[in-house]
Amino acid sequence: MTSSTDWTAWQDTIAALAAIPGIAGHEDAIARFLADRLAPLAESVTIDALANVTARFGPAEGAPRVAVVAHSDTVGFLVKRVDPAGFLQVVPVGGVNVKALPGAAVRVGDRPGVISVRAQHLARAGDEAASLDDLAIEIDPALAESIAVAEPVTYAPQKVALSETLLASPYLDNRAGCAALLEVAARLHTDPPPCAVYLIASAQEETTCAGATHALAEVRPDLALFVDGTVSYDTPETQSRGAVRLGGGPVLTSFLYTGGLNGWHAHPGLRAHLAQIAAQKGLPVQHDAVRGLMSDARVALPLAIPSAIIGLPMRGKHAPLETIDLRDVAAAVELLLASLRSPWPALTRG
């Protein structure tokens, strides 16, 4: 990928990333792929024991040290029970989109499968409300003996180009963010940043955020920017819930909350600084506060690291097909690069 307006290259890169298996806790393949792509570009690249990939750019020390984080893991399933007749019972890993699952194509390792759905001709009352308790995956019975309990199951790769910039695929959350990291890396390689920049592909965001917790504690950056999928409100049933839309630019999120103590606040000065840079560069951005969504950014709070999220708006998050507008990803890259080369404001509070 050499140009942020080469949409075919963007589509190919993101589709290739999305096809690499890597549900939370099983990120080895995607970690190795990213590390191999980053190694020729960065000053140093490491993969730690959790499968976080960290690539450093610029001087070993800088003012400030900046982390840019995009999680590499995805949602999926683990095999719970194997029926010799050719059916698998599974448990979800992360927040799978239950209503979108029936009939979806999956992979059990490299073996094909499909999530079973009752024929409409045999439909019963309540079938419209999908349940994880009823979830079964159909496979070739001849393969049943080769499948182990706890084997990962992922959505089957698909690439649906709805237009030059609209792309539907599994796992755009957050392989689109990983593509943004790779593009930022390529650009930093040819034009090094004035400060120390750590690009981190974090593990286990969909379940524990343990990857980002460890990586940030190791790097101890002065600030952290997170690139992650966020929700849009541009389908008929969501338009009353917010203004974020595909093609409107990346989202500078101010607040996330799911329940209990699981919340996150953007650093107001950092978020305002990003908005100012976007205005100066003529880059479109959107703004949102979201209930029901969480991110690796939450681990920055107990570490007292000022943080902001640059969200990539998506339709159908965590479904077997998600949809993005590549212009939003390209604008996120430009915003990241402009911010990394601009003087940072004082981030003290009070």
C-alpha positions as CSV (number, residue, x, y, z in Angstrom):
1,M,0.0,0.0,0.0
2,T,1.8,3.1,-1.2
3,S,-1.0,5.8,-1.4
4,S,-3.9,6.6,0.9
5,T,-6.0,7.1,-2.2
6,D,-5.1,3.7,-3.8
7,W,-8.4,2.1,-2.8
8,T,-7.6,-1.2,-4.5
9,A,-4.5,-1.5,-2.4
10,W,-6.4,-0.6,0.7
11,Q,-9.0,-3.2,0.0
12,D,-6.4,-5.9,-0.7
13,T,-4.4,-5.1,2.4
14,I,-7.3,-5.1,4.8
15,A,-8.9,-8.3,3.2
16,A,-5.5,-10.1,3.6
17,L,-5.3,-9.0,7.2
18,A,-8.9,-10.0,7.9
19,A,-8.3,-13.5,6.5
20,I,-5.6,-14.3,9.1
21,P,-7.1,-16.2,12.1
22,G,-6.5,-14.6,15.5
23,I,-9.3,-14.8,18.0
24,A,-8.5,-13.4,21.4
25,G,-5.9,-15.5,23.1
26,H,-4.8,-17.1,19.8
27,E,-3.1,-14.2,18.0
28,D,0.2,-16.0,17.0
29,A,-0.4,-16.0,13.2
30,I,-1.5,-12.4,12.9
31,A,1.3,-11.3,15.3
32,R,3.9,-13.1,13.2
33,F,2.4,-11.5,10.0
34,L,2.5,-8.0,11.4
35,A,6.0,-8.4,12.9
36,D,7.3,-9.6,9.5
37,R,5.8,-6.6,7.8
38,L,7.0,-4.1,10.4
39,A,10.6,-5.5,10.7
40,P,12.0,-3.8,7.6
41,L,10.5,-0.5,8.5
42,A,11.1,0.0,12.2
43,E,14.1,0.6,14.5
44,S,13.1,-2.5,16.4
45,V,10.2,-5.0,16.5
46,T,9.3,-7.5,19.3
47,I,6.6,-10.0,20.0
48,D,6.0,-10.6,23.7
49,A,4.5,-13.6,25.6
50,L,1.0,-12.3,25.1
51,A,1.5,-11.9,21.3
52,N,1.6,-8.1,21.4
53,V,3.7,-6.7,18.5
54,T,5.6,-3.5,19.4
55,A,7.5,-1.6,16.7
56,R,9.6,1.5,17.6
57,F,10.2,4.4,15.3
58,G,12.3,7.5,15.7
59,P,14.9,8.1,18.5
60,A,15.1,5.7,21.4
61,E,14.1,8.6,23.6
62,G,11.9,11.5,22.6
63,A,9.7,14.2,23.9
64,P,7.2,12.7,24.4
65,R,7.1,9.0,23.9
66,V,4.0,8.2,22.0
67,A,2.1,4.8,21.7
68,V,-0.3,4.2,18.8
69,V,-2.3,1.0,19.6
70,A,-4.6,-1.1,17.4
71,H,-5.7,-4.5,18.7
72,S,-5.0,-7.5,16.4
73,D,-7.4,-10.0,17.9
74,T,-10.9,-10.8,16.9
75,V,-14.1,-12.4,18.2
76,G,-14.8,-16.0,17.4
77,F,-15.5,-19.4,19.1
78,L,-13.9,-22.3,20.8
79,V,-15.0,-25.9,20.2
80,K,-16.8,-27.2,23.3
81,R,-18.1,-30.6,22.0
82,V,-17.7,-32.7,18.9
83,D,-20.6,-34.7,17.6
84,P,-19.4,-37.6,15.3
85,A,-22.4,-36.9,13.1
86,G,-20.8,-33.6,12.0
87,F,-21.9,-31.0,14.5
88,L,-19.9,-28.8,16.9
89,Q,-21.0,-27.1,20.0
90,V,-19.0,-24.0,20.7
91,V,-18.5,-21.2,23.2
92,P,-18.1,-17.6,22.1
93,V,-14.9,-15.7,22.6
94,G,-15.7,-12.0,22.9
95,G,-19.0,-10.3,22.0
96,V,-20.2,-12.1,18.9
97,N,-23.2,-10.6,17.1
98,V,-25.7,-13.4,17.9
99,K,-28.5,-12.3,15.6
100,A,-26.2,-12.3,12.6
101,L,-24.8,-15.8,13.1
102,P,-27.3,-18.3,11.7
103,G,-26.2,-19.5,8.3
104,A,-22.8,-17.8,8.5
105,A,-19.7,-19.6,7.0
106,V,-16.9,-20.3,9.4
107,R,-13.5,-22.0,9.5
108,V,-12.5,-24.6,12.1
109,G,-8.8,-24.3,11.7
110,D,-8.5,-24.6,8.0
111,R,-11.7,-26.8,7.6
112,P,-15.0,-25.3,6.3
113,G,-18.1,-25.2,8.4
114,V,-21.4,-23.3,8.5
115,I,-23.5,-22.2,11.5
116,S,-26.6,-24.3,11.5
117,V,-30.0,-22.7,11.0
118,R,-33.4,-24.3,11.0
119,A,-35.2,-24.3,7.6
120,Q,-37.8,-21.7,7.4
121,H,-40.3,-24.4,6.5
122,L,-39.7,-25.9,9.9
123,A,-39.6,-22.6,11.8
124,R,-41.0,-22.4,15.3
125,A,-42.1,-19.5,17.4
126,G,-39.1,-17.7,18.8
127,D,-36.7,-18.6,16.0
128,E,-36.3,-15.0,15.2
129,A,-34.5,-14.6,18.5
130,A,-31.1,-16.3,18.0
131,S,-29.5,-17.9,21.1
132,L,-26.0,-19.0,21.8
133,D,-27.4,-22.0,23.6
134,D,-28.8,-23.3,20.4
135,L,-25.7,-22.6,18.3
136,A,-24.2,-25.5,16.4
137,I,-21.7,-25.7,13.6
138,E,-22.1,-28.1,10.7
139,I,-19.0,-29.8,9.4
140,D,-18.0,-32.7,7.2
141,P,-18.6,-35.8,9.5
142,A,-15.5,-37.3,8.1
143,L,-13.5,-34.5,9.7
144,A,-15.0,-34.8,13.2
145,E,-12.3,-37.0,14.5
146,S,-9.6,-34.4,13.5
147,I,-11.2,-31.6,15.6
148,A,-10.1,-31.0,19.1
149,V,-12.0,-29.5,22.0
150,A,-11.0,-25.8,22.5
151,E,-9.9,-25.5,18.8
152,P,-10.6,-21.9,17.5
153,V,-13.4,-21.2,15.1
154,T,-13.4,-18.0,13.0
155,Y,-15.7,-16.4,10.4
156,A,-14.8,-17.5,6.9
157,P,-12.8,-14.9,4.9
158,Q,-14.9,-12.8,2.5
159,K,-14.3,-9.6,0.6
160,V,-17.3,-7.7,-0.7
161,A,-16.4,-4.5,-2.4
162,L,-19.7,-2.5,-2.4
163,S,-18.0,0.4,-4.1
164,E,-14.5,1.8,-4.6
165,T,-14.3,2.7,-0.9
166,L,-17.1,0.7,0.8
167,L,-15.7,-2.7,1.9
168,A,-17.6,-5.5,3.7
169,S,-15.5,-8.3,5.3
170,P,-15.3,-10.2,8.6
171,Y,-13.0,-8.7,11.2
172,L,-12.7,-5.2,10.0
173,D,-12.7,-4.7,13.8
174,N,-9.9,-4.3,14.1
175,R,-7.9,-5.5,11.1
176,A,-8.7,-2.1,9.5
177,G,-6.9,-0.6,12.4
178,C,-3.9,-2.9,11.8
179,A,-3.9,-1.8,8.2
180,A,-3.7,1.8,9.5
181,L,-0.7,0.9,11.7
182,L,1.1,-0.7,8.7
183,E,0.5,2.5,6.6
184,V,1.7,4.7,9.4
185,A,4.8,2.5,9.7
186,A,5.6,2.8,6.0
187,R,5.3,6.6,6.1
188,L,7.4,6.9,9.3
189,H,10.1,4.7,7.7
190,T,10.5,7.2,4.9
191,D,10.0,10.3,7.1
192,P,11.1,9.5,10.7
193,P,9.2,11.2,13.5
194,P,10.8,13.7,15.9
195,C,9.9,11.7,19.0
196,A,9.9,8.1,20.0
197,V,6.8,6.3,18.5
198,Y,5.7,2.9,19.5
199,L,3.2,1.2,17.2
200,I,1.5,-1.6,19.1
201,A,-0.7,-4.4,17.8
202,S,-2.3,-5.5,21.0
203,A,-3.7,-8.9,22.0
204,Q,-6.8,-10.0,23.8
205,E,-8.7,-6.7,23.5
206,E,-12.0,-8.5,22.9
207,T,-11.8,-10.4,26.2
208,T,-9.5,-8.9,28.8
209,C,-7.4,-6.0,27.4
210,A,-4.5,-7.9,29.0
211,G,-2.3,-7.3,25.9
212,A,-2.5,-3.5,26.0
213,T,-2.2,-3.5,29.8
214,H,1.2,-5.2,29.6
215,A,2.4,-3.4,26.5
216,L,1.7,0.1,27.9
217,A,3.3,-0.8,31.2
218,E,6.4,-1.9,29.3
219,V,6.6,1.2,27.0
220,R,5.4,3.7,29.6
221,P,4.5,6.3,27.0
222,D,3.7,9.9,27.8
223,L,0.5,9.6,25.8
224,A,-1.4,6.9,23.9
225,L,-3.6,7.0,20.8
226,F,-5.9,4.1,20.1
227,V,-7.2,3.2,16.6
228,D,-10.2,0.9,16.9
229,G,-13.6,0.2,15.3
230,T,-16.6,2.2,16.5
231,V,-20.3,2.2,15.8
232,S,-22.1,4.2,13.1
233,Y,-25.7,5.3,13.0
234,D,-26.4,5.4,9.3
235,T,-28.6,2.4,8.8
236,P,-32.4,2.8,8.8
237,E,-32.9,1.4,12.3
238,T,-30.0,3.4,13.9
239,Q,-30.3,6.9,12.5
240,S,-32.1,8.2,15.6
241,R,-29.2,7.1,17.9
242,G,-26.4,9.4,16.8
243,A,-24.8,11.3,13.9
244,V,-21.7,9.1,13.1
245,R,-21.8,7.8,9.5
246,L,-19.5,6.0,7.1
247,G,-17.5,8.4,5.0
248,G,-17.7,11.2,7.5
249,G,-14.2,10.7,8.8
250,P,-12.6,9.1,11.9
251,V,-14.4,9.6,15.2
252,L,-12.8,11.4,18.1
253,T,-14.6,9.6,20.9
254,S,-15.0,11.3,24.3
255,F,-16.5,8.6,26.4
256,L,-17.1,4.8,26.5
257,Y,-19.1,2.8,29.0
258,T,-20.4,-0.7,29.3
259,G,-21.4,-1.1,32.9
260,G,-20.1,-1.1,36.5
261,L,-16.6,0.3,36.6
262,N,-15.9,-0.5,32.9
263,G,-15.7,3.0,31.4
264,W,-13.2,5.3,29.8
265,H,-12.8,9.1,29.3
266,A,-10.6,10.7,26.7
267,H,-8.1,13.2,27.9
268,P,-9.8,16.5,27.0
269,G,-6.7,18.4,26.0
270,L,-5.4,15.5,23.8
271,R,-8.8,15.1,22.1
272,A,-9.0,18.9,21.5
273,H,-5.5,18.9,20.1
274,L,-6.4,16.1,17.6
275,A,-9.5,18.1,16.6
276,Q,-7.4,21.2,16.0
277,I,-4.9,19.3,13.9
278,A,-7.7,17.8,11.8
279,A,-9.1,21.3,11.2
280,Q,-5.7,22.7,10.3
281,K,-5.1,19.9,7.8
282,G,-8.6,19.9,6.4
283,L,-9.3,16.3,7.6
284,P,-12.9,15.3,8.3
285,V,-13.6,14.1,11.9
286,Q,-16.7,13.1,13.8
287,H,-17.5,13.1,17.5
288,D,-19.3,10.6,19.7
289,A,-19.8,9.3,23.2
290,V,-20.9,5.6,23.3
291,R,-22.6,3.4,25.8
292,G,-22.2,-0.3,25.1
293,L,-18.7,-0.2,23.6
294,M,-15.3,-0.6,25.2
295,S,-11.7,-0.4,24.0
296,D,-8.1,-1.1,25.0
297,A,-8.0,2.6,25.9
298,R,-9.5,1.9,29.3
299,V,-6.2,0.4,30.5
300,A,-4.5,3.8,30.0
301,L,-6.5,5.3,32.8
302,P,-5.1,3.4,35.8
303,L,-1.6,3.9,34.3
304,A,-2.3,7.7,34.3
305,I,-1.5,7.8,30.5
306,P,-3.4,10.6,28.7
307,S,-5.3,8.8,25.9
308,A,-7.6,9.4,22.9
309,I,-9.4,7.2,20.5
310,I,-9.4,7.6,16.7
311,G,-12.4,5.5,15.9
312,L,-13.1,3.9,12.5
313,P,-16.9,3.9,12.0
314,M,-18.3,0.5,11.1
315,R,-21.7,-1.0,10.4
316,G,-22.5,-4.5,11.8
317,K,-19.7,-4.6,14.3
318,H,-18.8,-8.2,15.4
319,A,-21.1,-9.7,12.7
320,P,-19.7,-12.1,10.1
321,L,-19.6,-9.1,7.7
322,E,-18.8,-5.6,8.9
323,T,-18.7,-2.6,6.6
324,I,-16.3,0.4,6.5
325,D,-15.6,3.3,4.2
326,L,-11.9,3.3,3.3
327,R,-11.8,7.1,3.3
328,D,-12.3,7.0,7.0
329,V,-9.3,4.7,7.5
330,A,-7.1,6.9,5.2
331,A,-8.1,10.0,7.0
332,A,-7.2,8.4,10.3
333,V,-3.7,7.6,9.0
334,E,-3.3,11.3,7.9
335,L,-4.5,12.5,11.3
336,L,-2.1,10.1,13.1
337,L,0.9,11.2,11.0
338,A,0.1,14.9,11.4
339,S,-0.2,14.6,15.1
340,L,3.1,12.6,15.4
341,R,4.9,15.4,13.6
342,S,3.3,18.3,15.5
343,P,4.3,19.7,18.9
344,W,2.2,18.2,21.6
345,P,0.4,20.4,24.0
346,A,0.9,20.4,27.8
347,L,-1.3,17.5,29.0
348,T,-1.3,18.5,32.7
349,R,-4.7,18.8,34.3
350,G,-6.3,21.4,36.6
